[in-house]
Amino acid sequence: MNKNTQPTGKKGKSWRAKLNAWLHLWLGLASGIVVFIVSITGCLFAFQKEISEKVHHDIMFVQPQQTATLPISTLINNARKALGPDKKVNYITTYTDKDRAWEFMTYVAGDPKAITYFGSVKYYEAVFLNPYTGEVIGHHDFKYDFFAIVKMIHWSLLLSGKVGEQIVGWSVLIFVILLITGLILWWPKKWTKATRDQSFKIKWKASFKRVNYDLHNVLGFYAMAIALVLALTGLVWSFKWFQTTVYVVASRSITPPAHKNGVSDTTLANTPQRGLDIAFESVRKDNPAAKRIGLSTPDSGKAAVVYMSAYWGNEVYYDRDDFQFDKYTGKMLAKVTGKDRNAGEKLIGMNYDIHVGAIGGIIGKIIAFIVSLICASLPVTGFIVWWGKGKKKDKKKVTVSKVVPAAAV
């Protein structure tokens, strides 16, 4: 038989199949390291709340008491003293659970030209207070917190500015393409019992190469749907155009609804500022089912307002009502509830909770953890598959070089 003669009855791969395989290979090699880092840090971050509360239990929890909590303004003053005169309390998180300490956060950005995350943050700290006694029970530096660092590696590879975010964003976008091209490669030409077993089962008793191939092929298929959700929610932060697209598709509108913004009564600028206490107590009274109440201290501007949010879940952020109050009188100036937000606003508001799996409770976080772990494995198993094929080709070349001279003799 002529060596150039092709076996009859067999067709070579189409150009579409070849292009798909080429894209899957080279895009995977180009983005593999970043995808691995982003996936493994996402895996580590999945249970950050549970782990942090366990590790820092002594400063995040207090002995429950039946007495009333101190005024929020008193607690803020205590927090300021603990932080130092140069650090302003930016945000406070209070809890309705009687055994929780309240958190008083201070944050100031660092050098805008810094190369790394550490240079871009001047300080990022919190003090934890017993809300019944006003005692400071803990002071934590979140700038160097393990999960804060993991989050920034996940977000921007620990780089500051847009450079790291863009590297991560484009790598995740490539990963979305890899999931699609991988599904095309996975899809059997014929649905037989053999192809079903090959596509849906891992042959643990086979050779290492086969097990590795199955881990890449089978686990990639099972994780694909959730992996796409995790990747797409990540892209919402990476690219403004993608966030806008998600909003427009969900809301079927390009114009966000106009929510009212209030201003404080500047004629009362010289009066004692009791508005914060009045506003906080009114939110607590009117929203007894809220799990958390978050508030920011008002800016120094005379017309600045007090912002508060009542969160209905223990951990999620999307399910909330937002309020604005006059910082002098505590009068409510504006309120936005879930009913006031359109579908686009709701979906964008859910983005973080979906991304970390918190929207599904502990089951959702377990799923996010497992899928992130699988996503981290795909670049590794994929590289081993590619490397093995290269070794196989080299072995064939060596075999041919030994046989041909003997045949020529």
C-alpha positions in Angstrom: 0.0 0.0 0.0 1.2 3.5 -0.9 2.2 5.2 2.3 0.3 8.3 1.2 -2.9 6.4 0.7 -5.6 7.2 3.3 -7.7 4.3 4.7 -11.1 4.2 3.1 -14.2 5.0 5.1 -12.5 7.4 7.5 -12.8 11.1 7.4 -10.3 13.5 9.0 -11.3 16.2 11.4 -13.1 19.2 10.0 -11.4 22.6 10.1 -14.0 23.6 12.8 -13.0 20.7 15.0 -9.3 21.4 14.4 -9.8 25.1 15.2 -11.7 24.3 18.3 -9.0 21.9 19.5 -6.3 24.4 18.7 -8.1 27.2 20.7 -8.6 24.9 23.6 -5.0 23.9 23.7 -3.2 27.2 23.3 -5.7 29.4 25.2 -5.5 26.9 28.0 -1.7 27.1 28.0 -1.7 30.9 27.9 -4.1 31.4 30.8 -3.5 28.2 32.8 -1.4 29.7 35.6 -3.7 32.6 36.2 -6.8 30.4 36.1 -5.2 28.0 38.6 -4.3 30.9 41.0 -7.8 32.5 40.8 -9.5 29.1 41.2 -7.4 28.0 44.2 -7.8 31.3 46.0 -11.6 31.2 45.3 -11.6 27.7 46.9 -9.7 29.0 50.0 -12.1 32.0 50.3 -15.3 30.0 50.2 -15.5 29.4 54.0 -13.7 32.5 55.1 -16.6 33.6 57.4 -16.8 30.3 59.2 -13.0 30.0 59.6 -12.6 33.6 60.7 -15.3 33.3 63.3 -13.6 30.2 64.6 -10.1 31.6 64.7 -11.1 35.0 66.0 -13.9 33.9 68.2 -12.5 35.7 71.3 -12.9 39.1 69.6 -15.9 38.6 67.4 -18.3 37.3 70.1 -19.4 38.5 73.5 -21.3 37.2 76.5 -25.0 37.8 75.8 -26.7 40.3 78.1 -30.3 41.4 78.7 -29.4 45.1 79.1 -29.8 47.6 76.2 -26.8 48.4 74.0 -25.1 51.7 74.4 -25.9 54.6 72.0 -24.1 54.1 68.6 -22.4 57.5 69.0 -20.8 56.4 72.3 -19.5 53.2 70.7 -18.1 55.1 67.8 -16.2 57.5 70.2 -14.8 54.5 72.0 -13.7 53.0 68.7 -12.0 56.2 67.6 -10.0 56.3 70.9 -8.9 52.7 70.3 -7.9 53.4 66.7 -6.1 56.7 67.4 -6.9 60.3 66.6 -5.8 60.2 63.0 -8.1 57.3 62.0 -11.7 57.9 61.2 -14.3 55.1 61.6 -15.7 54.6 58.1 -18.2 51.8 58.5 -19.9 50.0 61.3 -21.5 46.5 61.3 -24.0 45.8 64.1 -25.8 42.5 64.8 -29.1 41.6 66.2 -27.7 38.4 67.6 -27.0 39.2 71.3 -23.7 37.3 71.3 -22.0 39.3 68.6 -19.4 42.0 69.0 -19.9 45.1 66.8 -17.3 45.9 64.2 -15.9 49.4 63.6 -13.9 49.7 60.5 -11.3 52.3 59.3 -9.9 52.3 55.8 -7.7 54.8 53.9 -6.2 54.1 50.4 -2.5 54.4 50.0 -0.3 55.4 47.1 -2.4 55.4 43.9 0.8 54.6 41.9 1.8 51.7 44.1 2.6 48.4 42.3 1.2 46.0 44.9 -1.9 45.8 47.1 0.2 46.5 50.2 1.3 49.9 48.8 -2.2 50.8 47.6 -3.7 50.5 51.2 -2.5 52.9 53.9 -4.4 51.2 56.6 -7.4 48.8 56.9 -8.3 48.0 60.5 -11.2 47.2 62.7 -11.9 47.3 66.4 -14.5 45.0 68.0 -16.6 46.4 70.8 -18.9 44.9 73.4 -22.1 46.8 72.5 -23.4 46.5 76.1 -20.4 47.9 78.0 -18.5 49.8 75.3 -15.3 47.8 76.0 -12.9 47.3 73.2 -12.3 43.5 73.1 -10.2 43.3 69.9 -8.2 45.2 67.3 -7.5 43.5 64.0 -5.4 44.6 61.1 -7.2 43.5 57.9 -4.5 44.8 55.6 -2.4 41.7 56.5 -5.4 39.4 57.2 -5.0 36.0 55.6 -8.3 36.1 53.8 -7.9 39.7 52.8 -4.7 38.8 51.0 -6.3 35.7 49.5 -9.1 37.9 48.2 -6.7 40.4 46.6 -4.7 37.6 45.0 -8.0 36.3 43.6 -9.1 39.8 42.6 -5.8 41.2 41.0 -2.9 38.8 41.7 -2.0 41.1 44.6 -1.3 43.9 42.1 -2.7 47.4 42.6 -4.6 49.4 40.0 -6.2 48.1 36.9 -3.3 46.0 35.7 -3.9 43.0 37.9 -7.7 43.2 37.5 -7.3 43.2 33.7 -5.0 40.2 33.8 -7.4 38.3 35.9 -10.4 39.5 33.9 -9.0 38.5 30.5 -7.8 35.1 31.9 -11.3 34.4 33.2 -12.8 35.4 29.9 -10.5 33.0 28.2 -11.6 30.4 30.8 -15.2 30.9 29.7 -14.1 30.2 26.1 -12.2 27.1 27.3 -15.3 25.7 29.0 -17.2 26.1 25.7 -14.5 24.6 23.5 -14.0 21.8 26.1 -17.7 20.9 25.9 -17.4 20.7 22.1 -14.4 18.4 22.5 -16.2 16.3 25.2 -19.4 15.9 23.1 -19.4 12.3 21.8 -20.0 11.8 18.0 -22.2 8.8 18.8 -24.1 8.1 22.0 -23.3 4.5 22.7 -22.8 2.7 26.1 -19.0 2.9 25.5 -19.0 6.7 24.8 -21.3 7.3 27.8 -19.0 5.4 30.1 -16.0 7.3 28.7 -17.8 10.7 29.0 -19.4 10.3 32.4 -17.2 8.0 34.3 -13.6 8.0 35.6 -11.7 4.7 35.1 -9.8 4.7 38.4 -8.2 1.3 37.7 -6.7 2.5 34.3 -3.2 3.9 33.7 -2.2 7.3 35.1 -2.6 8.9 31.7 -6.1 7.6 31.3 -7.1 8.6 34.9 -5.7 12.1 34.3 -7.5 12.4 31.0 -10.8 11.4 32.7 -10.3 13.8 35.5 -9.9 16.6 33.0 -12.7 15.5 30.7 -15.3 14.2 33.1 -14.9 16.6 36.0 -14.7 19.5 33.6 -18.1 18.5 32.2 -19.8 18.0 35.6 -18.4 21.4 36.9 -19.1 23.3 33.7 -22.5 24.9 34.6 -21.4 26.2 38.0 -18.0 27.1 36.7 -19.6 29.3 34.1 -21.7 31.1 36.8 -18.6 31.7 38.9 -16.6 33.0 35.9 -19.4 35.2 34.6 -20.0 36.8 38.0 -16.3 37.4 38.2 -16.4 39.2 34.9 -19.0 41.6 36.2 -16.3 43.2 38.4 -13.5 43.0 35.8 -15.2 44.8 33.0 -17.6 47.7 33.1 -19.0 46.8 29.7 -19.8 43.3 30.9 -21.6 44.6 34.0 -23.6 47.0 31.8 -24.5 44.2 29.5 -25.7 42.0 32.4 -27.8 45.0 33.7 -29.3 45.8 30.3 -30.2 42.1 29.6 -31.7 41.6 33.1 -33.6 44.9 33.3 -34.4 45.3 29.5 -33.5 48.9 29.9 -30.4 51.1 29.5 -31.6 53.7 32.0 -31.4 52.9 35.7 -34.4 54.0 37.8 -33.9 57.3 39.6 -33.7 56.7 43.4 -34.1 59.7 45.7 -31.0 61.2 47.3 -31.4 63.3 50.4 -29.4 66.1 51.9 -29.1 67.1 55.5 -30.6 70.4 56.7 -27.6 72.8 56.6 -29.4 75.4 58.8 -28.9 73.0 61.7 -25.2 72.6 61.2 -24.3 74.3 64.5 -26.6 72.1 66.6 -25.5 69.0 68.4 -25.4 66.0 66.0 -27.8 63.5 67.7 -29.1 62.4 64.3 -26.9 59.3 64.2 -28.3 57.8 67.4 -31.9 58.7 66.4 -31.6 57.2 62.9 -29.9 54.0 64.1 -32.5 53.3 66.8 -35.3 54.0 64.3 -33.9 51.4 61.9 -33.5 48.9 64.7 -37.1 49.5 65.8 -38.7 49.4 62.4 -36.7 46.4 61.2 -36.6 43.9 64.1 -36.1 40.9 61.7 -32.9 42.3 60.2 -29.9 40.2 61.0 -27.4 43.0 60.6 -27.5 46.8 60.3 -24.6 48.5 58.6 -24.0 52.2 58.7 -21.4 54.7 57.6 -20.4 57.7 59.6 -21.4 60.9 57.7 -18.9 62.9 55.8 -17.7 66.3 57.0 -19.8 68.2 54.5 -22.6 70.1 56.0 -25.2 68.5 53.7 -23.8 65.0 54.1 -26.3 62.3 55.2 -26.1 59.1 57.2 -26.3 55.9 55.1 -27.6 52.7 56.6 -28.6 49.3 55.4 -30.7 46.6 57.0 -29.6 43.1 55.9 -32.1 40.3 56.2 -29.6 37.4 55.8 -26.8 36.4 58.1 -24.2 36.8 55.4 -25.7 37.8 52.1 -25.6 41.4 50.9 -28.3 41.6 48.2 -31.3 41.1 50.5 -31.4 44.5 52.1 -33.1 47.9 52.5 -31.1 51.1 52.2 -31.8 54.3 54.1 -30.6 57.9 54.2 -31.0 60.1 57.2 -30.4 63.7 58.1 -27.3 63.7 60.2 -28.6 66.5 62.5 -32.1 65.4 63.2 -32.2 61.7 62.3 -35.1 62.3 60.0 -35.4 59.7 57.2 -34.7 61.3 53.8 -34.9 58.3 51.5 -35.5 54.6 51.5 -34.9 51.9 48.8 -36.2 48.4 49.3 -36.1 45.3 47.1 -39.4 46.3 45.6 -37.9 49.5 44.4 -35.0 47.9 42.4 -35.5 46.6 38.9 -34.3 43.1 37.8 -30.9 44.5 36.6 -30.2 46.1 40.0 -31.2 43.0 41.9 -29.0 40.7 39.7 -26.0 43.1 40.1 -26.7 43.3 43.8 -26.7 39.5 44.0 -23.4 39.2 42.1 -21.1 38.8 45.2 -23.4 36.4 47.0 -23.7 34.2 43.8 -19.9 34.4 43.2 -19.0 33.1 46.6 -21.9 30.6 46.9 -23.4 32.4 49.9 -26.7 32.9 48.2 -27.3 29.1 48.6 -26.3 29.0 52.2 -23.8 26.4 53.4 -24.8 24.0 50.5 -24.1 26.8 48.0 -20.7 27.4 49.6 -19.8 23.7 49.5 -20.7 23.6 45.8 -18.6 26.8 45.1 -15.7 25.2 47.0 -15.8 21.9 45.1 -16.3 23.6 41.7 -13.4 26.0 42.4 -11.2 23.1 43.3 -12.1 21.3 40.0 -11.4 24.5 38.1 -8.0 24.7 39.7 -7.3 21.1 38.6 -8.3 21.6 35.0 -5.1 23.6 34.0 -3.0 21.0 35.7 -4.6 17.9 34.2 -4.9 19.7 30.8 -1.1 20.4 30.9 -0.3 16.8 31.7 -2.5 15.6 28.8 -0.7 18.0 26.4 2.7 17.1 27.8 1.9 13.4 27.5 1.0 13.8 23.8 4.3 15.6 23.2 6.2 12.7 24.8 4.3 10.3 22.6 5.2 12.1 19.4 8.9 12.2 20.5 8.8 8.5 21.1 7.4 7.9 17.6 10.1 10.0 16.0 12.8 8.0 17.8 11.2 4.7 16.7 11.1 5.8 13.1 14.7 6.9 13.1 15.8 3.5 14.2 13.7 1.5 11.8 14.2 3.4 8.5 18.0 2.8 8.2 17.5 -0.9 8.8 14.8 -1.1 6.1 17.1 0.8 3.7 19.7 -1.9 4.1 
